[in-house]
Amino acid sequence: MRNVYSSMQNHIKGPVMKTTLAALLLCCSSLSFAQQQDISITVYTNNLALVKDLRALELPKGKSEVRVTDVASSIDPTSVHFKSLSNAGDIDLLEQNYEYDLVSSEKLLQKYIDQEITVYTKQDGPFQGKLLSASQDTIMLQMKAENIKIITFDPIINIDFPALPGGLITKPTLVWLVDNKKAGIHKTEVSYLTANINWHAEYVAVSKKSDGMLELNSWVSIDNQSGVGYENARLKLIAGEVHLASAPSDRPQAKGYAMMAEEAAPPQFEEKQFFEYHLYTLQRRATVKNNQIKQIALFPPAEIKVDKIYFYNGALYGDDVRVTLEFNNSRDSGLGIPLPKGKVRVYKEDEADNSLEFVGEDLIDHTPQDEKVRIFVGNAFDIKGERIQKEMNQLSDRMREETWQITLRNHKQEDVTVVVEENLWGDWKIRKESHPHKKKDATTIEFEIPVPADGEAVVEYTVLLRW
């Protein structure tokens, strides 16, 4: 039988036989492959997943080889674990290998060095001879007349190989050498860690009722570039910072992945505390394809009481007044569930046509229940601040008195309140102030300043600094 291999790195073009190389490799193998029965994946937020793969395997008595295909190409081989769930005491694991040297045009040609092949080109040929070498651009043949023929890839349309060599694989494969005490069917579990699969939370927030309420929708996005898909899998997500002594090696990132979003629905994930993390278990099975971003609703839409806060720190942000939305992640506020870290996109409804307009986004960290969430959405257009030092008196080598003035200008048609933050240092004491301050921490004070519509307000304070 003549085996034809075409399309050599897009240089070789021509007809492809109905019997593919992958099928030929499988047909020529005398080994049996374990059939997958069930699969579950636990995905972490640091580009890592734990895969548990259940397979039924018929083993003879004595030593034999077990081969498992359809495993992630981004696998960490040192994390692989194989065990029998039905007859654990009957199997001794002698050897474990991860084979990832996949067949390619170059590797196939290298297998035929010093063997006879036939090359077909667009104009001349066919050329039959012993393959002396194969590079990225040319093939060198020793013809039967003892002359040497060099053929570039451009005109090649087909190559005939006399027989299929061994030692080639088309998929990453796990291989075990086992010693079985009793012949029979085993229910086995293969587990391993793989890189290049990640998940994160995404939130869509709609500001309502004069910015006093926030409708919050949540999604989890699972990005699978691990090199294999997970069909009808049990899916769990771990939120938290899991420590890795040595992260799995990075593999090339796949391009052009698809995105699939699942419709928002009643709660699909069951959440619980797990060790020092939070575990989210999908209450149904899901298929996560390779090179796909899959989105699933995390929890139903929730309406939350929210405060819009104008914040000014002239030393850090110049004349900009920052706008934040703040709420307590509590049941009283309308939420009260652990929130995985992720991006929050905020929209505001335009009452003229009831359309939603994007007004800003921010990243939040893992947020437990009853903790505060702050979302910075942008800088206020119509509110500005100005900070100047009015006086500075050096009282001694280690003591100084400073007077600062902060002016807030409000060009909106409504009254606002601005939180003014000032950062102090050393051993400080406020000597004089136009508005009462609140001590936030050892180096920070805050003033809550009402600013009238289309007006301004001035804050002034004097501080004594010792060091």
N, C-alpha and C positions, 0 to 999 in steps of 0.2 A: 504494500500500500504506500502510495506516495503522499507525504504530508506537506502541505503548502502553507507557508507563513508569510503574510503580506503586511504591508504598511509598516515599514521599518522606520520608525520615528518620523513618519510623514514624508520620508524620502522615497519609499517604495510604494507604488500604487498598483492596484490590480484586483482581480476577482478574489474573493475570500470563500473558501470551501464551507459548506454547510456544517461540517464537523469542525467545531472550534478547537483551538489549542487547549482551552481549559477542559473541555470534555475529553479530549484525548489523554490529557494528564490523569484525569480521574479514572478513565477506563484502564489505563495501563498500571494503575496502582493496585496492589494486592491487599492494601490495608483498608479496614472498615472505618468509617467516620461516625462519631457519636451524633445522634439526631437530637436537636434541641427540643425540649418539652416545655420549658418555662424560663422566663428571664426577669430579673428585677435589677433596677439601677438606683443607687443613692447618689445624688449629685450635690457637690459642695460649692461654695461661693469662691473658691480659690483654684478654679480650673482643674478640677479633680472629680472623679466619680468612682464608686465601688460597684462592680458588676458581679452579679451572682447568676450563673447559667446552669440550669438543671437539664441533664441529658440522660437518656436511657442507653445503656451500653451492654452489648453481649460480649462477654469475655471467655476465652477458652481457659482450660486449666494450664498453669505454668506461666512462662514468661511470654509477654506479647506487647505490642506497641499500640498505644491509644493516640489518635490524632483528632484534634478539635479545630475546626475552621470557623470562619465568621466571627473572629475576635477582633478587638480594636487594634488598629495599626499603631496607636499611641500608647499601647499597654506598657506598664512598668513590669518587665519580666521577673524582677525580684519579689514582686508581690503576689505572684500566682500561687493558688492553693487548690489542690485536687483531692477530693475525698469521696468515698462511697457512703451514701446515706442508708443503704439497705443492708450491706454486708461488710461493714468497715473492717472487721477483723480478718476477712479473707484476702484482702489486698495489701501487698507491700509495694510502696512506691520506690523504685530503684533509681530512676533518672528522669529529669525534666528538661525540656528544650523549648525554646521559642525560635521558630524559623520565619524569617522575614525577608529572605533574599528572593524577591519575587521575580518571575520571568519577565524579561524585556528583550527588545530586539538585539541589543548589544550582548546580553548574556547568552541568548540563544545562538548567536553567531560564534561566540567564544567556545561554546560546547562542540562546534563542528570544525575547529582548527585541526588541520591535517586529515580531514575527511572530504569525500567527494560531495560537491553540491552542484546544482545547475542554476544559472542566473539568466533571466529573461530581461531584455531591454526593449526600449521603444523602437529602435531601428535595427540593430544587429542581434546576432545570437541565434539560438541559445549558446551560452558559454558553460562548458562542463569541465570541472577540474578540481584539484585539491585546494581547499581554503588555507592560504598561508597566513593571512592576517585580515582584521576588520577594524577599521577606525570609525570615527564619526562621519567621515566623508567618502571613504573609498573601501573597496574590497579587492584583495590581491589573490589571484588564482594561479596555480601552476597547471597549465594545460597539458593534455596528453602528449603533445608534441614537444614537451619540456620547455616551452616558452612561457614567460610570465605575463599575465594579463591583469592590468589595473583598471577597475571599473568604478566610476563615481556613482553616488547614489541617485543623482538626478534622473538619469534615463532608465533606472531599474523599475520594472513593473511587477516582477514576481521572482521568488526564489524557491526552488524545490530542495527539500532535505530528504535524505534517504531513509532515515528512521528517527524516531523520537528519543532523545536522550533522557536518562533518568536524572533525579536530583533537582528538578525544576518544580516550583510551586506557583500557583496563581493567586493565593490568598495568604495572609499571615496565618500561621498554624502553630498551635501548641501541641507538643509531642511528649508523651510519657512512656517510659519503660516500666511495666508493672509485672509483678509476680502474683498470680491468682491461685488460691488454694483449691477453689472449686468452680467448675464451669457454670455459667449462668448469666442471667440479665441483672445488671446492677443499675440502680438509680444513683447517679453521681452528681456532684456539684463542683463546678469550676468557678472560683472567685478570683478577681484581680482588680487592681487599681489602674485607671487609665487617665491620661491627661487629655487636653483639648476638648473637654466638655465642661460647660460652666452654666451657672444660672444667676440671675439677679432679678430683683423686684422692680417694677415700674408702676408709678401711680399717676392717675389723671385726676386733677382736682378742679372743681368748678366753684368759683366764688359767687355767693348768692346773698340776697337780702342785705344790701348795703355793706357787703363784705363782712357780715357777722356770722355767716354760715358757710361751710365748705362741704360740697358733695365729693366724696373720695371714692374712686374706683381703683382697684389694684389688680396687677397682672404679674405673673412670673414668666420670664423669658428664658428658655433653655436653648443654648447654642451648642450644637453637637458637631464637632469637627474631629471626632476621635477615630474616624476611618471605618466605622460600621454603624448600621442602624439597629434599633432595638424595637422589635415588632411586638405589639400587644404586651408591653412590659408593665410590671408593677413599679410605680414611680414614687420615690421619696426625695425630699429636699432638706438639706441641713443648712440652717442659718447660724452663723457664728464663725469665729476665726480659729480654724483647726490648724494646729502647728504641724509643719512638715520638716523633718530633720534634713531631708534632701528632696527637693521638688522633682517630679518626673521631668525628663528631658523634653524640651520644646521641640515640636515637629513643625514642618512648614504649614502655614495657615492655608486652608482651602479657600477658594474664591468663588463668588457667585452663588452663595447659598440661598435657599428659599426661606420664606417666612410664612408660617401658618399660625393663625390666631383662632382660638376657640371662643365661642360665644360666651358672653357673661351669663352666669347662671347662679342658682343657689350654691351654698358652700360646697366646694369640690375637694378642699383640703381639710384634713383633720390635723389640728396643731396641738403639740404637747411639748413640755420640757423634756430634754433628753441629755443626760450628763450635764455639761455646762453650756449647752446649745439649745436650739429649738428645732424640732423635727416637724416637717409638713408632709403628710402622707396623702397622696391622691386617692380618692375613694372609688376609683375605677381604673381600668387599664388604659394605657396610651401608647401610641407608636411614635417614637422619636427617630426620624430618619437621619442618615448621615448628611452633613452639609445642609442642615435645616435649623432655622430659629423657630421654635414652637412657643406660642404664648397661651397660657391658661389662666383663667380668672382665679385669683387667690381668695378673695372674700367678696360678698355682695356689696353693692354701693352703700355707703354710710354717710349720714349727714352729721356734721360735727360743728360744735360751737367754736368759733375762731376769732382771734383778735388781730386786727391790722395795726401794726406798730411802725411809727416813723422813728428812725434811729439816726443820731448824728454823732460822729466822732471826728472832729476836725483834724486832729493830729494824724489820723489814719487815712481819711477819705477826702480831705480838702473841703470843697463846698457842697459835696453830694450828701443828700439825706437818703438813707437806705430804707426800703420798704420791706417788712417781713410779715408773714402770716404765722401766728403762733397758736397752738392748741395743746391741751393736755390729752395724752393718750389714755383716757379713762372712760369708764362706762357712763359716768355722769355727763361727759362731753359728747357722747354718742359713738364711741369706738371701744377702746379698752382691750385691744388684742396686740400681741407682739408684732412689730413691724420689721421685716427684713430690710437691710439697707438697699437703697436704690434711688432712682431719679424720680422727682415729683415735677410734673408739668402742670402749670396752673392756667386755667382759662377763665374768662369773664364773659357773661352774657350781655350782648348788645340789645338793649330793650327795644330799639327801633325796629329790628327785624328778627329778634329772638335767635340770632346766630352767636356762636361762641368764638371769641377771639383769644389768641394766645397772649399771655401777659408776663410769662417768666417761668423759670425752672430752677431747681436746686437739687443737690444730693443730700439725702438723710442717711445717718448711720443706723445700725441695728438699734431699735428703740423698744425697750421693755414696756409692759403695761404700767400706766400711771407716771410715765416720764413725759417731759415737755418736748414738743416737736417745733422747730423753727425753720421756716422756709423763706429764704431770701429771694425775692422775685425781681428786684431791680431798684433803680434810683428814681426818686420822685422828680417829675418834670417841673412842678410848680412850687416846690419848697426848696429853699437853699439856705446854707449856713455860712457863717464867716467867723473865724477864730483868730484873735489877735492878743498879743501879750502887751498889756498897758504899762506895767511897771515890773522892775526887777531890782531888788535891793540886796546886796551882798552884806549880810550883817556880821559875819565872821568867816574864818577859813572853812568852817563846817556847818554853816547855817545861812539860808537864803530865804527871802520872801518874794513871792511872785503874785502878780495880779493878772487874771485872764478875763477876757470879755468875749462872749459868744453871742452873735446876732443871728436870729432866725427870721427869715422872710417868707411869708405865706402868700402866694398869688392865687390860691384857690378861692372859690366862692363859698367856702365853708370853714368853720373853725377846725383846727387840728391840735393834737397834743404830740410833741416831739420829745423823745427820750434822748437827753444829751449825756454822753459818756465821756469822762475825763480820766486819763491814766496818770497816776502820781507815782513817786518813787521815794525811797529813803523812809525816814521817820517823819511823817507829815501831820499837819494839823490845820484845819480850816479856821482862819482867823475872822473872816468876814464873808458873807454871801448874800446875794439878792433873792435867792430862792432856796428853800431847804433842800439839802442833798440826802441821798441814801447811799450808805457804804455797801458796795456790792461785794468787794473782797479787800484784801490788804493793800492793793494798788489801784483800785477802781472805785470811782464815785459816779452816781447818776443823778440827774435832775429831770423831773417831769415838767415840761414847760408848755402851757397852753399858748397857742398862737392864733390870734383872731383872723377871720377871713379877710383877705387882701390887706394884711397888716404885718407887723413884726413884733418880736419879743427879744429882750436883751437879758442875758444871764451874765452876772459878774461875781467873781469870788477871789479871795486872797488866801493863799496857802503858805504856811511856814514849813520849810523843808530842812531837816537835819540829817547829817550823814557822818 
